[in-house]
Amino acid sequence: MDRLGKMTAFVKVVETGSFTAAAQTLRLSATMVSKHVRELEDQLGVKLLHRTTRRVSLTEVGALFYERCAPLLVELTDLETMASQVDAAPRGLLRVSAPLAFGAARVAPALVEFSRLYPEITVDLILTDRAVDLIEEGFDLAIHTGEVAESTTKTRLLTVFSTLLCAAPSYLAERGTPVRPEDLAQHNCLPHVFHELSKEWSFVGPDNKSHVTRISGTIRTNSVVAQLAAALCGHGLTLLPSFLVVDELAQGRLVQVLSEYQAPEIPVRLLYLPGRHVSAKVRAFIDFLVGRFFNMPD
């Protein structure tokens, strides 16, 4: 038994007046309780208890040790109780990272409902298109789009959104409308510079065959918001998340191109630190987002 366990055995013997009564309280044998106290005395190098066949009494050193030891164990029990109660209910500060566009369009509105359900949780939502280090930067969770590099974090699939190939009507009027994926080689394309689709785009045709096309263009960016802005200015064709362009398509500011070809789908995952015990606030957030987004149409 560790030192705290031995101290607990000693305190119980003093408070109950016997090894037998202490053993019953601790659900141990009297022999084991006696052994723990004796080992504590050996570690301290002093005698704590006088033992006779009829009674147990404290030595002078034992009395002084008990005066300090008993409150310490009570305080420790209080601390353990406080920690378990704090973590039992979702509360406190939750730091979450999310991609700029998805975070603004989908996560931020969801947080309004989350805050109503869990008013004791304060959420810091940090929007960035770069990968964050959960430990180094102090995040509880990160929402990640695209493939996840090998890491020690745990992942949970949230949803999958489609991408649409789009361009402004002015661009298509000037450069023409592609009718096959191979035609994209003759167009100015606006890729995401750090995305797996930065150098080539792939599509599945009506014949269920894959079409992979190398692309090039004069602007590459690490932000889908910047891709959208460039496309709206008539600068080229770009693959964008469906949730980001639905209004632009409806209002005619963008036109979907190669609609009969299926563009890649992008997974959205939650990343969080592994461990036996996930805090109540993190668990509440995971369950909420999974319930809200999983299998939702984009």
LOSEKOL-597683 format. One line per field, with one value per residue: residue number from 1; residue in one letter; x negated, y negated, z negated of N, C-alpha, C in turn. Coordinates in steps of 0.1 Angstrom, whole numbers. Last residue first. Example, Ala and Ser with C-alpha at 12.3 -4.5 7.8 and 13.67 -1.06 7.14 Angstrom:
<sites>
resi <- [2|1]
resn <- [S|A]
n.east <- [-128|-132]
n.north <- [22|57]
n.up <- [-71|-78]
ca.east <- [-137|-123]
ca.north <- [11|45]
ca.up <- [-71|-78]
c.east <- [-129|-132]
c.north <- [0|33]
c.up <- [-79|-78]
</sites>
This chain:
<sites>
resi <- [298|297|296|295|294|293|292|291|290|289|288|287|286|285|284|283|282|281|280|279|278|277|276|275|274|273|272|271|270|269|268|267|266|265|264|263|262|261|260|259|258|257|256|255|254|253|252|251|250|249|248|247|246|245|244|243|242|241|240|239|238|237|236|235|234|233|232|231|230|229|228|227|226|225|224|223|222|221|220|219|218|217|216|215|214|213|212|211|210|209|208|207|206|205|204|203|202|201|200|199|198|197|196|195|194|193|192|191|190|189|188|187|186|185|184|183|182|181|180|179|178|177|176|175|174|173|172|171|170|169|168|167|166|165|164|163|162|161|160|159|158|157|156|155|154|153|152|151|150|149|148|147|146|145|144|143|142|141|140|139|138|137|136|135|134|133|132|131|130|129|128|127|126|125|124|123|122|121|120|119|118|117|116|115|114|113|112|111|110|109|108|107|106|105|104|103|102|101|100|99|98|97|96|95|94|93|92|91|90|89|88|87|86|85|84|83|82|81|80|79|78|77|76|75|74|73|72|71|70|69|68|67|66|65|64|63|62|61|60|59|58|57|56|55|54|53|52|51|50|49|48|47|46|45|44|43|42|41|40|39|38|37|36|35|34|33|32|31|30|29|28|27|26|25|24|23|22|21|20|19|18|17|16|15|14|13|12|11|10|9|8|7|6|5|4|3|2|1]
resn <- [D|P|M|N|F|F|R|G|V|L|F|D|I|F|A|R|V|K|A|S|V|H|R|G|P|L|Y|L|L|R|V|P|I|E|P|A|Q|Y|E|S|L|V|Q|V|L|R|G|Q|A|L|E|D|V|V|L|F|S|P|L|L|T|L|G|H|G|C|L|A|A|A|L|Q|A|V|V|S|N|T|R|I|T|G|S|I|R|T|V|H|S|K|N|D|P|G|V|F|S|W|E|K|S|L|E|H|F|V|H|P|L|C|N|H|Q|A|L|D|E|P|R|V|P|T|G|R|E|A|L|Y|S|P|A|A|C|L|L|T|S|F|V|T|L|L|R|T|K|T|T|S|E|A|V|E|G|T|H|I|A|L|D|F|G|E|E|I|L|D|V|A|R|D|T|L|I|L|D|V|T|I|E|P|Y|L|R|S|F|E|V|L|A|P|A|V|R|A|A|G|F|A|L|P|A|S|V|R|L|L|G|R|P|A|A|D|V|Q|S|A|M|T|E|L|D|T|L|E|V|L|L|P|A|C|R|E|Y|F|L|A|G|V|E|T|L|S|V|R|R|T|T|R|H|L|L|K|V|G|L|Q|D|E|L|E|R|V|H|K|S|V|M|T|A|S|L|R|L|T|Q|A|A|A|T|F|S|G|T|E|V|V|K|V|F|A|T|M|K|G|L|R|D|M]
n.east <- [255|275|261|245|239|246|258|244|218|222|229|207|187|197|197|170|160|173|163|133|125|102|82|74|64|78|95|112|138|140|154|144|156|157|149|177|192|207|227|217|197|204|226|220|227|248|273|285|278|250|248|259|240|214|208|218|200|167|154|131|132|121|116|124|147|151|158|132|122|139|134|108|111|125|106|72|47|44|33|37|34|31|39|42|48|75|91|119|133|166|193|204|205|174|158|127|101|74|42|31|47|61|52|43|29|41|69|70|85|75|81|80|72|77|104|110|113|139|159|168|163|173|153|142|163|183|171|167|193|204|178|179|173|178|183|183|201|191|198|193|177|157|132|100|73|38|13|13|12|35|66|83|109|111|116|118|104|105|90|59|32|11|-1|22|31|20|38|36|54|75|94|111|120|142|146|175|184|210|234|254|261|282|274|250|260|272|249|233|243|232|204|204|212|198|175|163|161|142|120|120|115|110|120|121|142|144|173|192|212|205|183|162|169|170|144|132|145|135|108|109|118|97|77|88|85|58|51|62|45|18|16|23|7|-18|-14|-9|-33|-50|-39|-17|17|28|51|57|51|26|11|-9|-13|-23|-46|-80|-100|-106|-89|-89|-80|-54|-44|-45|-26|-3|-2|1|26|42|37|50|76|83|106|125|122|139|126|101|108|116|91|74|91|101|109|88|65|72|74|47|35|48|39|11|13|22|1|-20|-5|-9]
n.north <- [-184|-165|-148|-128|-147|-172|-167|-146|-157|-179|-166|-150|-170|-184|-165|-159|-184|-185|-162|-149|-115|-93|-81|-96|-119|-150|-153|-164|-157|-162|-159|-150|-159|-144|-155|-156|-140|-155|-171|-196|-213|-241|-264|-299|-327|-344|-334|-327|-301|-304|-317|-299|-278|-279|-266|-240|-228|-241|-243|-246|-271|-291|-327|-354|-367|-373|-349|-337|-352|-345|-317|-318|-330|-309|-289|-296|-296|-298|-309|-321|-312|-276|-242|-206|-174|-153|-122|-105|-72|-62|-62|-76|-102|-103|-118|-136|-155|-178|-187|-203|-204|-187|-186|-220|-243|-259|-252|-267|-278|-279|-287|-260|-238|-217|-213|-193|-170|-170|-186|-212|-245|-274|-304|-328|-347|-334|-325|-349|-357|-338|-322|-287|-256|-224|-215|-189|-178|-167|-147|-149|-138|-112|-118|-108|-116|-121|-115|-111|-114|-138|-135|-151|-175|-196|-195|-211|-202|-208|-223|-238|-248|-246|-222|-204|-207|-226|-230|-238|-267|-283|-292|-305|-295|-300|-293|-289|-281|-264|-268|-263|-242|-249|-273|-266|-252|-271|-285|-267|-267|-290|-281|-259|-270|-293|-295|-269|-268|-290|-283|-254|-257|-249|-257|-254|-260|-265|-252|-221|-194|-176|-163|-178|-186|-162|-154|-175|-173|-148|-153|-173|-158|-140|-159|-167|-143|-140|-163|-158|-135|-145|-161|-145|-122|-132|-136|-109|-97|-109|-96|-70|-60|-26|0|29|56|63|33|9|-24|-39|-48|-50|-58|-58|-59|-33|-20|-30|-19|8|8|2|25|46|40|44|72|82|75|70|44|24|2|10|34|23|8|29|42|23|-4|-30|-45|-64|-48|-34|-55|-63|-40|-39|-63|-58|-39|-54|-71|-53|-23|12]
n.up <- [466|444|416|406|378|366|340|328|329|311|287|281|278|256|236|235|225|200|187|201|204|192|206|238|264|274|306|335|357|392|424|457|488|521|554|579|605|633|640|638|649|627|614|612|591|589|587|564|560|559|534|517|518|512|488|489|508|511|544|569|595|623|623|619|611|585|575|573|552|531|530|521|496|484|483|482|492|528|560|592|617|623|632|629|642|634|636|634|631|641|641|662|653|633|607|606|592|598|586|567|544|529|504|497|497|517|535|569|595|630|662|686|698|681|682|700|686|677|702|707|696|713|719|712|710|698|675|661|657|640|621|612|596|585|551|527|498|465|437|402|380|367|344|331|309|315|324|360|395|408|422|450|443|414|380|349|318|282|264|267|262|279|273|276|302|327|358|393|405|406|378|351|320|295|263|244|212|196|184|202|224|241|250|262|284|299|306|319|345|356|356|375|400|409|393|397|425|428|409|389|353|319|287|252|226|192|173|173|169|139|130|123|98|84|84|70|45|37|35|15|-7|-10|-18|-42|-56|-56|-72|-97|-104|-106|-128|-149|-145|-153|-180|-187|-181|-199|-222|-211|-217|-221|-223|-245|-252|-245|-232|-217|-210|-179|-166|-167|-137|-110|-88|-80|-103|-105|-81|-88|-109|-94|-77|-96|-107|-84|-81|-104|-100|-65|-53|-53|-69|-90|-99|-107|-129|-146|-148|-160|-178|-178|-157|-155|-152|-129|-111|-110|-98|-73|-62|-60|-40|-19|-16|-8|6|0]
ca.east <- [248|272|269|255|237|240|263|259|221|219|238|221|186|195|210|179|156|175|177|140|128|113|93|73|69|67|93|99|134|137|152|148|146|164|146|164|192|195|229|226|196|198|220|226|218|234|267|287|292|256|242|266|255|218|203|225|214|177|157|139|127|129|114|110|146|145|169|142|116|138|148|111|104|132|118|85|50|46|35|39|25|38|29|47|39|70|81|113|126|151|187|201|218|183|164|142|106|88|51|24|40|66|48|52|24|27|65|70|82|82|75|86|71|63|99|110|100|128|153|178|158|176|161|133|150|186|175|155|184|209|187|172|180|170|189|177|197|198|191|201|188|163|146|108|84|51|17|10|10|22|59|76|100|117|106|126|102|108|97|72|42|19|-9|14|40|15|34|37|42|74|81|113|109|141|137|167|180|198|222|251|251|282|287|250|252|280|260|229|246|247|209|201|219|211|184|166|170|155|126|117|123|105|122|114|139|140|160|190|204|215|196|162|167|183|154|128|146|149|112|103|126|110|75|86|99|66|46|68|60|22|13|28|21|-16|-17|2|-21|-52|-39|-29|7|27|41|59|64|37|13|0|-16|-13|-34|-69|-95|-116|-92|-93|-93|-64|-45|-54|-40|-8|-3|-10|15|41|33|35|69|81|94|127|115|141|139|101|103|126|102|71|86|96|118|102|67|69|86|58|31|49|53|16|8|30|14|-21|-12|0]
ca.north <- [-197|-169|-159|-124|-134|-172|-178|-146|-145|-182|-176|-144|-159|-191|-172|-149|-179|-196|-164|-157|-127|-102|-72|-95|-106|-143|-156|-159|-162|-153|-168|-147|-163|-148|-148|-161|-141|-148|-156|-191|-198|-236|-251|-288|-316|-350|-335|-341|-304|-296|-323|-312|-275|-285|-279|-249|-232|-234|-249|-237|-266|-280|-314|-351|-362|-384|-359|-332|-353|-359|-322|-311|-337|-322|-288|-299|-286|-304|-298|-324|-323|-289|-253|-220|-184|-163|-130|-114|-83|-61|-57|-62|-94|-106|-105|-136|-143|-176|-179|-202|-216|-189|-175|-210|-233|-256|-255|-257|-285|-272|-292|-271|-250|-220|-222|-207|-172|-174|-174|-201|-231|-264|-292|-317|-351|-341|-315|-341|-366|-339|-334|-299|-268|-232|-219|-201|-177|-177|-148|-149|-147|-118|-114|-115|-107|-126|-108|-118|-105|-132|-138|-140|-168|-192|-195|-206|-209|-201|-210|-236|-248|-258|-234|-205|-208|-216|-235|-227|-259|-272|-293|-301|-302|-294|-301|-284|-292|-263|-270|-277|-241|-236|-273|-275|-245|-261|-292|-271|-255|-289|-292|-257|-258|-289|-306|-274|-259|-290|-296|-261|-252|-254|-249|-261|-250|-271|-258|-236|-202|-185|-155|-171|-196|-170|-145|-172|-185|-150|-143|-176|-169|-135|-151|-177|-149|-131|-162|-169|-134|-135|-167|-158|-121|-128|-148|-120|-93|-112|-111|-75|-68|-41|-6|16|50|73|43|20|-14|-33|-57|-42|-61|-55|-72|-44|-17|-33|-33|3|12|-7|12|46|39|31|63|84|68|79|52|36|2|-2|34|33|1|20|49|28|10|-24|-35|-69|-58|-26|-47|-72|-45|-28|-61|-68|-35|-43|-77|-60|-36|0]
ca.up <- [467|458|421|417|385|379|349|330|336|325|293|283|289|269|240|239|238|210|190|192|211|188|200|223|259|268|292|330|344|380|412|444|478|508|542|573|590|627|642|628|649|640|613|619|595|589|601|568|561|570|546|519|521|524|490|480|512|503|531|562|583|618|627|621|625|594|577|583|565|535|533|534|506|485|493|476|482|515|551|577|613|622|629|630|636|643|628|643|625|642|629|665|653|644|612|607|597|594|595|580|548|543|512|497|487|518|522|559|582|618|650|678|706|683|672|705|693|668|697|709|698|703|723|715|716|710|685|665|665|654|623|618|599|594|564|533|512|474|450|414|378|379|345|341|312|312|312|348|383|407|410|444|451|427|391|360|331|294|259|272|252|280|272|263|291|318|345|382|403|416|385|365|327|309|271|256|221|204|176|200|213|234|243|251|274|293|299|306|336|353|348|360|394|415|393|384|418|435|410|402|365|332|299|263|237|205|175|170|179|147|132|136|108|86|91|84|53|39|44|28|-2|-6|-5|-31|-54|-49|-59|-88|-102|-96|-114|-148|-142|-139|-171|-189|-174|-185|-221|-217|-209|-226|-215|-239|-255|-242|-243|-215|-220|-188|-167|-171|-150|-120|-96|-70|-98|-115|-83|-77|-112|-104|-72|-87|-115|-89|-70|-101|-110|-76|-53|-46|-57|-83|-94|-95|-117|-141|-143|-146|-176|-190|-161|-156|-163|-142|-114|-115|-111|-82|-64|-69|-54|-24|-20|-21|7|0]
c.east <- [255|265|265|264|249|240|258|264|236|222|235|230|200|195|209|193|166|171|180|155|137|114|105|84|67|72|83|98|121|134|150|145|151|153|155|162|178|195|218|229|205|196|216|219|227|224|254|280|294|271|248|261|262|233|209|220|221|191|167|141|137|123|124|107|132|143|164|153|125|132|147|125|107|125|125|96|63|49|36|41|27|29|37|36|44|60|75|104|119|145|172|194|215|196|175|146|121|93|65|33|34|59|53|47|33|22|50|67|82|76|82|78|77|61|84|104|99|115|142|173|169|171|163|140|142|173|178|159|172|200|192|183|172|178|179|182|190|192|198|192|198|176|152|122|93|62|31|15|6|21|45|68|93|106|114|117|112|105|101|78|57|31|-1|7|33|23|28|32|44|62|81|99|109|131|136|159|171|196|209|239|246|273|288|263|251|273|269|240|243|251|224|207|217|219|198|176|173|165|141|125|119|113|117|114|133|137|157|176|204|206|206|175|168|181|167|138|143|152|127|108|122|119|89|85|98|80|54|63|66|37|19|27|27|-2|-15|-1|-10|-40|-41|-29|-5|16|40|48|67|50|24|0|-5|-19|-24|-57|-83|-113|-103|-96|-98|-78|-55|-55|-49|-22|-8|-13|2|29|32|30|54|74|93|114|117|135|143|115|104|121|113|83|83|90|114|112|81|71|84|70|42|46|55|31|12|26|23|-7|-12|-9]
c.north <- [-207|-183|-162|-135|-131|-158|-176|-156|-144|-169|-178|-153|-154|-181|-178|-155|-168|-191|-174|-159|-136|-114|-81|-86|-105|-129|-147|-163|-156|-162|-160|-158|-159|-150|-153|-154|-145|-150|-148|-176|-192|-221|-246|-275|-306|-340|-342|-344|-318|-300|-317|-318|-288|-283|-286|-264|-241|-238|-240|-242|-256|-275|-304|-337|-358|-380|-370|-342|-348|-360|-336|-316|-331|-330|-300|-297|-288|-293|-303|-311|-327|-300|-266|-230|-198|-172|-140|-123|-92|-74|-56|-55|-79|-98|-109|-121|-143|-163|-178|-194|-215|-201|-177|-198|-221|-245|-250|-261|-274|-278|-287|-275|-262|-233|-225|-217|-187|-177|-179|-188|-221|-251|-283|-304|-339|-344|-322|-331|-358|-347|-334|-310|-278|-244|-227|-203|-190|-175|-158|-148|-146|-126|-120|-109|-115|-115|-112|-110|-113|-123|-131|-144|-157|-186|-190|-207|-202|-209|-201|-223|-246|-258|-246|-219|-211|-218|-223|-232|-248|-264|-281|-303|-296|-302|-294|-295|-286|-275|-267|-279|-256|-235|-260|-275|-253|-254|-282|-278|-259|-278|-292|-269|-257|-279|-302|-285|-263|-281|-296|-273|-260|-249|-256|-252|-258|-260|-263|-239|-216|-193|-163|-164|-190|-180|-153|-164|-182|-162|-145|-166|-173|-146|-145|-169|-159|-136|-152|-168|-145|-135|-158|-165|-135|-128|-144|-132|-103|-109|-116|-90|-71|-47|-21|11|37|66|53|30|-3|-23|-52|-52|-52|-58|-70|-56|-28|-30|-37|-12|7|-4|2|32|38|30|49|75|70|71|61|44|14|-3|22|34|10|12|40|35|13|-10|-28|-58|-61|-36|-39|-64|-54|-32|-50|-67|-45|-38|-66|-66|-43|-12]
c.up <- [475|457|436|421|394|386|364|340|339|334|308|290|292|281|253|243|243|224|201|197|203|196|197|218|244|263|286|315|339|368|400|434|464|498|530|560|585|612|637|628|638|638|627|617|603|593|601|582|567|572|559|532|524|527|502|482|502|507|524|548|577|605|621|625|629|608|586|586|576|549|538|539|520|496|494|487|475|505|536|570|598|617|629|627|639|636|638|634|636|636|630|653|656|644|621|611|596|600|589|591|563|549|527|506|487|508|520|545|571|605|638|666|698|691|673|695|698|675|687|704|699|705|712|720|721|718|698|677|670|663|637|620|606|599|572|547|516|488|459|426|390|375|358|341|322|316|308|336|371|395|410|431|444|436|403|372|341|306|271|266|257|270|272|262|278|305|337|369|392|415|395|372|342|317|285|262|232|213|183|191|210|222|235|243|261|282|292|298|322|344|346|352|379|407|398|384|404|428|416|403|377|343|311|276|249|214|189|173|176|157|140|139|122|97|93|91|67|48|47|38|12|-1|-1|-18|-42|-47|-50|-74|-94|-93|-103|-134|-140|-135|-157|-180|-175|-177|-207|-216|-217|-218|-219|-231|-248|-244|-238|-227|-218|-198|-177|-173|-154|-134|-106|-78|-88|-110|-93|-77|-101|-108|-82|-82|-107|-99|-76|-91|-109|-87|-64|-43|-48|-70|-86|-90|-105|-129|-138|-140|-162|-189|-174|-161|-166|-154|-127|-119|-117|-97|-74|-72|-64|-38|-25|-25|-7|0]
</sites>
